[in-house]
Amino acid sequence: MAHILRDLNALSDSDLIRLHDAAADNVTVGVDYYLNEIHRRQAAAAIRTSQRLAAAATGLAAVGATAGVVSLFLR
């Protein structure tokens, strides 16, 4: 039996995992199952990379702004 959306949203992560694992015994998976997992992992890796790049860009911007201010006082 499927849950209504309101009940599904109210479930904890551990409850969702338990329900998934119980239902997994009765399901035949196809290629899409594995492709979806690969895509999910690639998306998560891309997000982590984007976050690191954003942090590096912020650091470089701070260094550039500091250098600009310092150069004003060294004239």
C-alpha positions as CSV (number, residue, x, y, z in Angstrom):
1,M,0.0,0.0,0.0
2,A,1.3,3.4,-0.9
3,H,1.3,6.3,1.6
4,I,-0.4,9.6,0.9
5,L,2.1,12.4,0.4
6,R,1.4,14.0,3.8
7,D,2.2,10.8,5.6
8,L,5.2,10.1,3.4
9,N,6.7,13.5,4.2
10,A,6.1,12.9,7.9
11,L,8.2,9.7,8.0
12,S,11.7,9.8,9.3
13,D,14.7,8.8,7.2
14,S,15.1,5.6,9.2
15,D,11.4,4.7,8.6
16,L,11.8,5.4,4.9
17,I,14.8,3.1,4.7
18,R,13.0,0.4,6.6
19,L,10.0,0.6,4.3
20,H,12.3,0.6,1.2
21,D,14.2,-2.4,2.4
22,A,11.0,-4.3,3.1
23,A,9.6,-3.5,-0.3
24,A,12.9,-4.3,-2.1
25,D,12.4,-8.0,-1.6
26,N,9.3,-7.9,-3.8
27,V,10.7,-5.8,-6.7
28,T,12.6,-6.7,-9.8
29,V,15.0,-3.9,-10.8
30,G,15.9,-3.0,-14.3
31,V,18.8,-1.0,-15.8
32,D,17.1,2.4,-14.9
33,Y,17.5,1.6,-11.2
34,Y,21.2,1.5,-11.6
35,L,21.4,4.4,-14.0
36,N,19.4,6.5,-11.6
37,E,21.8,5.7,-8.8
38,I,24.8,6.5,-11.0
39,H,23.2,9.9,-11.9
40,R,22.4,10.6,-8.3
41,R,26.0,10.0,-7.3
42,Q,27.3,12.1,-10.2
43,A,25.0,15.0,-9.2
44,A,26.1,14.8,-5.6
45,A,29.8,14.9,-6.7
46,A,29.1,17.9,-9.0
47,I,27.4,19.7,-6.1
48,R,30.4,19.1,-3.9
49,T,32.8,20.3,-6.6
50,S,30.7,23.4,-7.2
51,Q,30.7,24.2,-3.5
52,R,34.5,23.9,-3.3
53,L,34.9,26.1,-6.4
54,A,32.5,28.7,-4.9
55,A,34.6,28.7,-1.7
56,A,37.8,29.1,-3.7
57,A,36.3,32.0,-5.7
58,T,35.2,33.7,-2.5
59,G,38.7,33.3,-1.0
60,L,40.3,34.7,-4.2
61,A,37.8,37.6,-4.2
62,A,38.7,38.4,-0.6
63,V,42.4,38.3,-1.4
64,G,41.9,40.6,-4.4
65,A,39.8,43.1,-2.4
66,T,42.4,43.1,0.3
67,A,45.2,43.6,-2.2
68,G,43.3,46.5,-3.8
69,V,42.7,48.2,-0.5
70,V,46.4,47.8,0.5
71,S,47.6,49.1,-2.8
72,L,45.5,52.3,-2.2
73,F,47.5,53.0,1.0
74,L,50.9,52.2,-0.5
75,R,50.7,54.9,-3.1
